[in-house]
Amino acid sequence: QEYEVIPHQLLRDLREDVEALKNKLTKPDAKMNELILEIESLKDSIHDLHSVFQKALGEMNDEGDVTKVLPVMKEQLAAVVKQNETIATGMIAIADKVDDFIAKNSGSSMMKPKPMMSKPMPGSSPMGKPMSSPGMPSMGMGHGPSRIAPPPQMPKMEAEPQMDLPPPPPGMKKKGLF
């Protein structure tokens, strides 16, 4: 072995550097502690992310091939879109009927009452007197035509062919009003 002559000062400096490094490793300062904590936090986050991906992979394997799942999801989405279109069409039809009804009622309340003989209303006799229907109480006729309530409109609406509301979606039961 060959030895090289090194000055004592250089050896002392090297020993001091080694001691300082040992102290830093055994007693880290605040910045080192912060860095170590951040590294630990990063390690935990990566572990959690790995767990999430493992779960997702397991679920995908349980459900089957992605190419088989996507068409089923596409069909379900198409069914939802079709139901939304049906609902929107029904809502538009109802809104049109309500607008017509409001326009008809506001127009008739602004006009003078028409004589009863001009146009016979459904459910009334040709003489202008309402016919009695079962379950309806008879009303006195001494107050004149302005006091007679208009006949109910629901039977007329049922007879109209333009009341074509779309059927409810298949497999769905009616719940409540809406």
CYANA upper distance limits for C-alpha pairs under 8 A (distance plus 0.5 A):
  6 ILE  CA     10 LEU  CA      7.44
  6 ILE  CA     11 LEU  CA      7.75
  7 PRO  CA     11 LEU  CA      7.21
  8 HIS  CA     12 ARG  CA      6.69
  9 GLN  CA     13 ASP  CA      6.73
 10 LEU  CA     14 LEU  CA      6.70
 11 LEU  CA     15 ARG  CA      6.68
 12 ARG  CA     16 GLU  CA      6.70
 13 ASP  CA     17 ASP  CA      6.69
 14 LEU  CA     18 VAL  CA      6.70
 15 ARG  CA     19 GLU  CA      6.71
 16 GLU  CA     20 ALA  CA      6.63
 17 ASP  CA     21 LEU  CA      6.69
 18 VAL  CA     22 LYS  CA      6.71
 19 GLU  CA     23 ASN  CA      6.68
 20 ALA  CA     24 LYS  CA      6.68
 21 LEU  CA     25 LEU  CA      6.76
 22 LYS  CA     26 THR  CA      6.75
 23 ASN  CA     27 LYS  CA      6.12
 23 ASN  CA     28 PRO  CA      8.07
 24 LYS  CA     28 PRO  CA      5.40
 24 LYS  CA     29 ASP  CA      7.70
 28 PRO  CA     32 MET  CA      6.11
 28 PRO  CA     33 ASN  CA      6.72
 29 ASP  CA     33 ASN  CA      6.68
 30 ALA  CA     34 GLU  CA      6.65
 31 LYS  CA     35 LEU  CA      6.65
 32 MET  CA     36 ILE  CA      6.57
 33 ASN  CA     37 LEU  CA      6.63
 34 GLU  CA     38 GLU  CA      6.66
 35 LEU  CA     39 ILE  CA      6.65
 36 ILE  CA     40 GLU  CA      6.72
 37 LEU  CA     41 SER  CA      6.65
 38 GLU  CA     42 LEU  CA      6.55
 39 ILE  CA     43 LYS  CA      6.60
 40 GLU  CA     44 ASP  CA      6.79
 41 SER  CA     45 SER  CA      6.70
 42 LEU  CA     46 ILE  CA      6.62
 43 LYS  CA     47 HIS  CA      6.69
 44 ASP  CA     48 ASP  CA      6.70
 45 SER  CA     49 LEU  CA      6.61
 46 ILE  CA     50 HIS  CA      6.54
 47 HIS  CA     51 SER  CA      6.76
 48 ASP  CA     52 VAL  CA      6.81
 49 LEU  CA     53 PHE  CA      6.80
 50 HIS  CA     54 GLN  CA      6.63
 51 SER  CA     55 LYS  CA      6.70
 52 VAL  CA     56 ALA  CA      6.69
 53 PHE  CA     57 LEU  CA      6.51
 54 GLN  CA     58 GLY  CA      6.63
 55 LYS  CA     59 GLU  CA      6.68
 56 ALA  CA     60 MET  CA      6.62
 57 LEU  CA     61 ASN  CA      6.67
 58 GLY  CA     62 ASP  CA      6.68
 59 GLU  CA     63 GLU  CA      6.62
 60 MET  CA     64 GLY  CA      6.59
 60 MET  CA     65 ASP  CA      7.70
 60 MET  CA     66 VAL  CA      7.83
 61 ASN  CA     65 ASP  CA      7.56
 63 GLU  CA     69 VAL  CA      7.96
 64 GLY  CA     68 LYS  CA      7.47
 64 GLY  CA     69 VAL  CA      7.63
 65 ASP  CA     69 VAL  CA      7.03
 66 VAL  CA     70 LEU  CA      6.59
 67 THR  CA     71 PRO  CA      7.62
 68 LYS  CA     72 VAL  CA      7.54
 69 VAL  CA     73 MET  CA      6.79
 70 LEU  CA     74 LYS  CA      6.54
 71 PRO  CA     75 GLU  CA      6.67
 72 VAL  CA     76 GLN  CA      6.77
 73 MET  CA     77 LEU  CA      6.61
 74 LYS  CA     78 ALA  CA      6.63
 75 GLU  CA     79 ALA  CA      6.71
 76 GLN  CA     80 VAL  CA      6.83
 77 LEU  CA     81 VAL  CA      6.71
 78 ALA  CA     82 LYS  CA      6.62
 79 ALA  CA     83 GLN  CA      6.65
 80 VAL  CA     84 ASN  CA      6.63
 81 VAL  CA     85 GLU  CA      6.72
 82 LYS  CA     86 THR  CA      6.70
 83 GLN  CA     87 ILE  CA      6.63
 83 GLN  CA    169 PRO  CA      6.71
 84 ASN  CA     88 ALA  CA      6.54
 85 GLU  CA     89 THR  CA      6.57
 86 THR  CA     90 GLY  CA      6.68
 86 THR  CA    166 PRO  CA      6.81
 87 ILE  CA     91 MET  CA      6.60
 88 ALA  CA     92 ILE  CA      6.65
 89 THR  CA     93 ALA  CA      6.71
 89 THR  CA    166 PRO  CA      8.03
 90 GLY  CA     94 ILE  CA      6.65
 90 GLY  CA    165 LEU  CA      6.27
 90 GLY  CA    166 PRO  CA      6.81
 91 MET  CA     95 ALA  CA      6.53
 92 ILE  CA     96 ASP  CA      6.60
 93 ALA  CA     97 LYS  CA      6.74
 93 ALA  CA    165 LEU  CA      7.72
 94 ILE  CA     98 VAL  CA      6.63
 95 ALA  CA     99 ASP  CA      6.57
 96 ASP  CA    100 ASP  CA      6.61
 97 LYS  CA    101 PHE  CA      6.56
 98 VAL  CA    102 ILE  CA      6.54
 99 ASP  CA    103 ALA  CA      6.51
100 ASP  CA    104 LYS  CA      6.44
101 PHE  CA    105 ASN  CA      6.57
102 ILE  CA    106 SER  CA      6.40
103 ALA  CA    107 GLY  CA      6.36
104 LYS  CA    108 SER  CA      6.63
105 ASN  CA    109 SER  CA      6.63
106 SER  CA    110 MET  CA      6.87
107 GLY  CA    111 MET  CA      6.94
108 SER  CA    112 LYS  CA      8.15
108 SER  CA    113 PRO  CA      8.19
113 PRO  CA    146 SER  CA      7.55
114 LYS  CA    118 SER  CA      7.80
115 PRO  CA    145 PRO  CA      8.43
116 MET  CA    120 PRO  CA      7.38
116 MET  CA    128 GLY  CA      5.82
116 MET  CA    145 PRO  CA      7.75
117 MET  CA    126 PRO  CA      7.89
117 MET  CA    127 MET  CA      7.42
117 MET  CA    128 GLY  CA      6.53
120 PRO  CA    124 SER  CA      7.12
120 PRO  CA    125 SER  CA      7.75
120 PRO  CA    126 PRO  CA      6.63
120 PRO  CA    128 GLY  CA      7.42
121 MET  CA    151 PRO  CA      8.44
122 PRO  CA    151 PRO  CA      8.26
123 GLY  CA    130 PRO  CA      7.13
123 GLY  CA    131 MET  CA      6.74
123 GLY  CA    151 PRO  CA      7.91
124 SER  CA    128 GLY  CA      6.87
124 SER  CA    129 LYS  CA      6.53
124 SER  CA    130 PRO  CA      4.76
124 SER  CA    131 MET  CA      5.64
125 SER  CA    129 LYS  CA      6.25
125 SER  CA    130 PRO  CA      6.46
125 SER  CA    131 MET  CA      6.47
132 SER  CA    136 MET  CA      7.18
132 SER  CA    137 PRO  CA      8.18
132 SER  CA    138 SER  CA      6.96
143 HIS  CA    147 ARG  CA      6.50
144 GLY  CA    148 ILE  CA      7.79
153 GLN  CA    157 MET  CA      6.86
154 MET  CA    158 GLU  CA      6.83
155 PRO  CA    159 ALA  CA      7.01
156 LYS  CA    160 GLU  CA      7.10
157 MET  CA    163 MET  CA      7.79
158 GLU  CA    163 MET  CA      7.81
168 PRO  CA    172 MET  CA      7.54
168 PRO  CA    174 LYS  CA      8.48
